Amino acid sequence: MIEHLSAKPEFSKGRFYIEDYDDDFRSKFQRDRDRIIHSNSFRKLKYKTQVFIDSESDYYRTRLTHSLEVSQIARSLCRALNLNEDLGEVVSLAHDLGHPPFGHNGERALNYCMNDYGGFNHNDQTLRVITFLEKRHPKFDGLNLTWESLEGIVKHNGIILSNIPFHTEEYNKNYNLRLSKSPHLESQIAAISDDVAYNNHDIEDAIRANIISLGSLNEIKHFNQIIQLLIEKYKQIEDTRLTYQVIRKSISIMVNDIINQSIKNINLNKIHDISDVFDNNSFLITMSENTKNNCSSIKKFLFDSVYNNPKFLTKRNESEEIVINIFNYFKKNFHKLPKDWLNQEKFYQKERIICDYISGMTDRYAFKLYKSIYE
């Protein structure tokens, strides 16, 4: 469909470090995807919060299952548009590797702790994980992903013109990721796939948690229309099955809308080759205005009824307190960090090392460590 705008692994800018491979049957982007899947950081996403603390139920999504679902949506979009599925999958699978324990609450707490030391955000930490913190090769740190994968991961939320985060600014001095240029379409697809995933799956998890009811979705025009169509088609459908069908239909509507609108965007902006993609200041992979408005309504509903629900306040406060207290403990007792972390002191200030250590923790490990220190 728009195959001429896809990222071609044979034309990749390559890797920062030159390597010898044991095989040649995988493309560069396939190899990048495999490196992410086999990384320690990816496995640990299994025990990192998406929205609901995973210990509450085996059914709630975690950062790992969320990343897999984003990847699936991205692959579908890339395939429909004849773009590179492997690169779309790389960015999707990697986009949350930098998330600390306890989701955005943990992120907020770490940023507070690092306020005087360069700050913290999970997107910047993802780059830090894949270029420094993963230790696998005898000759270099990081996963040594291709330029295109790094560029896509760093800019999947858009170009970066100011307030460049700590590690991104440092890394970009040595390996220019062209922060002021738009990323490949595959990266843009990963970003919008993330929106589609959490707008729908957070609704599903909230219903399962009895935070909201299926009936409350009738407040949202997008879901109300889907529910009415499904009830008319399946008159005796039970709520559990109806919920699954509502989410399935909602995702399908959004994906189809993205495909159609993105093609329109490319034609309207007269995008003829990849350089035109890079030079276009706004993303070309978008939803229509109507679907954007629907998603805004969903997000507002999620913030009002789910994310800011009083039932979460206690746990949110507790999780932030855990992160802050662990940080303060190691700030006073830096020597108690594991030996391999102490060795990093010749490269970075103590606070950044502590931040790296905590951000890599799973929810359950952070909670267990906190209890061992303070109880």
Secondary structure as the mmCIF struct_conf table of DSSP 4:
data_model
#
loop_
_struct_conf.conf_type_id
_struct_conf.id
_struct_conf.beg_label_comp_id
_struct_conf.beg_label_asym_id
_struct_conf.beg_label_seq_id
_struct_conf.end_label_comp_id
_struct_conf.end_label_asym_id
_struct_conf.end_label_seq_id
HELX_RH_3T_P HELX_RH_3T_P1 GLU A 3 LEU A 5
BEND BEND1 SER A 6 SER A 6
HELX_RH_3T_P HELX_RH_3T_P2 PRO A 9 PHE A 11
STRN STRN1 ARG A 15 ARG A 15
BEND BEND2 PHE A 16 TYR A 17
BEND BEND3 ASP A 22 ASP A 22
BEND BEND4 PHE A 25 ARG A 26
HELX_RH_AL_P HELX_RH_AL_P1 LYS A 28 ILE A 37
TURN_TY1_P TURN_TY1_P1 HIS A 38 HIS A 38
BEND BEND5 SER A 39 SER A 39
HELX_RH_AL_P HELX_RH_AL_P2 ASN A 40 LYS A 44
HELX_RH_3T_P HELX_RH_3T_P3 LEU A 45 TYR A 47
BEND BEND6 LYS A 48 LYS A 48
STRN STRN2 THR A 49 THR A 49
BEND BEND7 GLN A 50 PHE A 52
HELX_RH_3T_P HELX_RH_3T_P4 ASP A 54 GLU A 56
BEND BEND8 ASP A 58 TYR A 60
STRN STRN3 THR A 62 THR A 62
HELX_RH_AL_P HELX_RH_AL_P3 ARG A 63 ALA A 80
TURN_TY1_P TURN_TY1_P2 LEU A 81 ASN A 82
HELX_RH_AL_P HELX_RH_AL_P4 GLU A 85 ALA A 94
TURN_TY1_P TURN_TY1_P3 HIS A 95 GLY A 98
TURN_TY1_P TURN_TY1_P4 PRO A 101 PHE A 102
HELX_RH_AL_P HELX_RH_AL_P5 GLY A 103 CYS A 113
TURN_TY1_P TURN_TY1_P5 MET A 114 GLY A 118
HELX_RH_AL_P HELX_RH_AL_P6 HIS A 122 ARG A 128
HELX_RH_PI_P HELX_RH_PI_P1 VAL A 129 LEU A 133
STRN STRN4 HIS A 137 HIS A 137
TURN_TY1_P TURN_TY1_P6 PRO A 138 LYS A 139
STRN STRN5 PHE A 140 PHE A 140
BEND BEND9 ASP A 141 GLY A 142
STRN STRN6 THR A 146 THR A 146
HELX_RH_AL_P HELX_RH_AL_P7 TRP A 147 VAL A 154
TURN_TY1_P TURN_TY1_P7 LYS A 155 ASN A 157
BEND BEND10 SER A 162 ASN A 163
HELX_RH_AL_P HELX_RH_AL_P8 PHE A 166 ASN A 174
BEND BEND11 TYR A 175 TYR A 175
TURN_TY1_P TURN_TY1_P8 LEU A 179 SER A 180
BEND BEND12 LYS A 181 LYS A 181
HELX_RH_AL_P HELX_RH_AL_P9 LEU A 185 ARG A 208
TURN_TY1_P TURN_TY1_P9 ALA A 209 ASN A 210
BEND BEND13 ILE A 211 ILE A 212
HELX_RH_3T_P HELX_RH_3T_P5 LEU A 214 GLU A 219
BEND BEND14 ILE A 220 ILE A 220
HELX_RH_AL_P HELX_RH_AL_P10 LYS A 221 LYS A 233
BEND BEND15 TYR A 234 TYR A 234
TURN_TY1_P TURN_TY1_P10 LYS A 235 GLN A 236
HELX_RH_AL_P HELX_RH_AL_P11 ASP A 239 LEU A 268
TURN_TY1_P TURN_TY1_P11 ASN A 269 LYS A 270
BEND BEND16 ASP A 273 ASP A 273
HELX_RH_AL_P HELX_RH_AL_P12 ILE A 274 ASP A 279
BEND BEND17 ASN A 281 SER A 282
BEND BEND18 LEU A 284 ILE A 285
HELX_RH_AL_P HELX_RH_AL_P13 GLU A 289 LEU A 302
HELX_RH_PI_P HELX_RH_PI_P2 PHE A 303 TYR A 307
TURN_TY1_P TURN_TY1_P12 ASN A 308 ASN A 308
HELX_RH_AL_P HELX_RH_AL_P14 PRO A 310 LYS A 332
HELX_RH_3T_P HELX_RH_3T_P6 PHE A 334 LYS A 336
BEND BEND19 LEU A 337 LEU A 337
HELX_RH_AL_P HELX_RH_AL_P15 LYS A 339 LEU A 342
HELX_RH_3T_P HELX_RH_3T_P7 ASN A 343 LYS A 346
TURN_TY1_P TURN_TY1_P13 PHE A 347 PHE A 347
BEND BEND20 TYR A 348 TYR A 348
HELX_RH_AL_P HELX_RH_AL_P16 LYS A 350 SER A 359
TURN_TY1_P TURN_TY1_P14 GLY A 360 GLY A 360
HELX_RH_AL_P HELX_RH_AL_P17 ASP A 363 TYR A 374
#
